[in-house]
Amino acid sequence: MAAYLLGATPTSYLAGKLGRGIDLRDHGSKNLGATNVYRILGWKYAIPVALFDIAKGAIPILLYTRWSMVAQEPWHPWMPVALGSAAVLGHMFSPYVRFRGGKGVATAAGMFLALAPLPVLFAMLVWGVCLWLTGYVSLSSIIAVASVPLWIRIVGPDSPHVFWASIGLVVLIVFAHRRNIARLVAGTENRFRTRRAASP
């Protein structure tokens, strides 16, 4: 529950309210994610939001790992996966904002940075190349997330819990991008370079 509530912390919503007195769900893509924060508020807000969203996925896993070492408790290999997944679900379905959270990419990245850092680094490279080639954050995120299970198979870790968690999150995050996919097909999706201002 604590991991879910940490993940549910609506970072983008708070940035909009504290920074400009606006609800980001009413502006831009209407999504509570770092990309929409950038489009509406700029880099000064987007970078801290992205870093905090990443941390939300990693912190529960790192705390559990530390606690199990200090307390010398038995290690349950499924527990880090469950904690990270709870944080991602909290980010996507936050009770603080009527369950209208973000799409989970940054928090899932934090989760897998703690579980499988090398595959995430490769996926981030995929994301950067796709963004450079296409200019679409949504398409780049979908492709990068979909590549994570492949990288886990190639470079490890050799954990069925981590692998199947990556498969599950791919399905969940692609589903969360269903409207982006529809706009990509229709040719109406905004490119990353698009920046809009919002009035309070």
C-alpha positions, 0 to 999 in steps of 0.5 A: 500500500505504501508503494502504491501511495508513493507512486500515486503522488501526482507530481505533474498535478502539483507542478501545475498547481504550484507553478502556475495555478493550473490543472494540467488535465485541462491543458495540452495533452491533458495528461499528468506526465512530464512531457505535458509539463514540458509543453505547458510549463517548460524544462524548469518544471519538467525535469524535476517532475520526471526525476521524481516520477522515476524515483517513485518506481525505484524507491520502494524496491531499494528500500525493500532491498536495504531492509531485507539486508539489514533485518536479515529477512528472507529474500522474496524475489517476487516482492521487489516486482510487486512493490515496483508494479504497485508504484506504477499502478499508483502513478497511472491510477492515482486516487489523489486526482480521481484516478487520472494519472500519467501513463507510467513510463517514467515510474516504470523506468525507475522500477526497472532501473532498480530491477534491471538497470542494463536493459533500461539503459538500452531501452533509453537509447532506443527511446532517444533514437526513436525520438530523434528520428520521429519527434514523437514522445508517445511512439518513442515511449511505446517502442522503448517500453516494448523493447525492455522484455527483449533486453531482459532476455538478452542481457539479464537479469535471469529472473522470471519475475522481472521478465513477466513483470516487464511483459505485463507493464508493456501491455498496460503502458501500450493500453495507456497510450491507446489515444496517442496511437489513434492520433498517430494513425490519424496524423494528429499527434503532437511532436515533442518540439511543440510547446504551448503556453497556458494561462493561469 
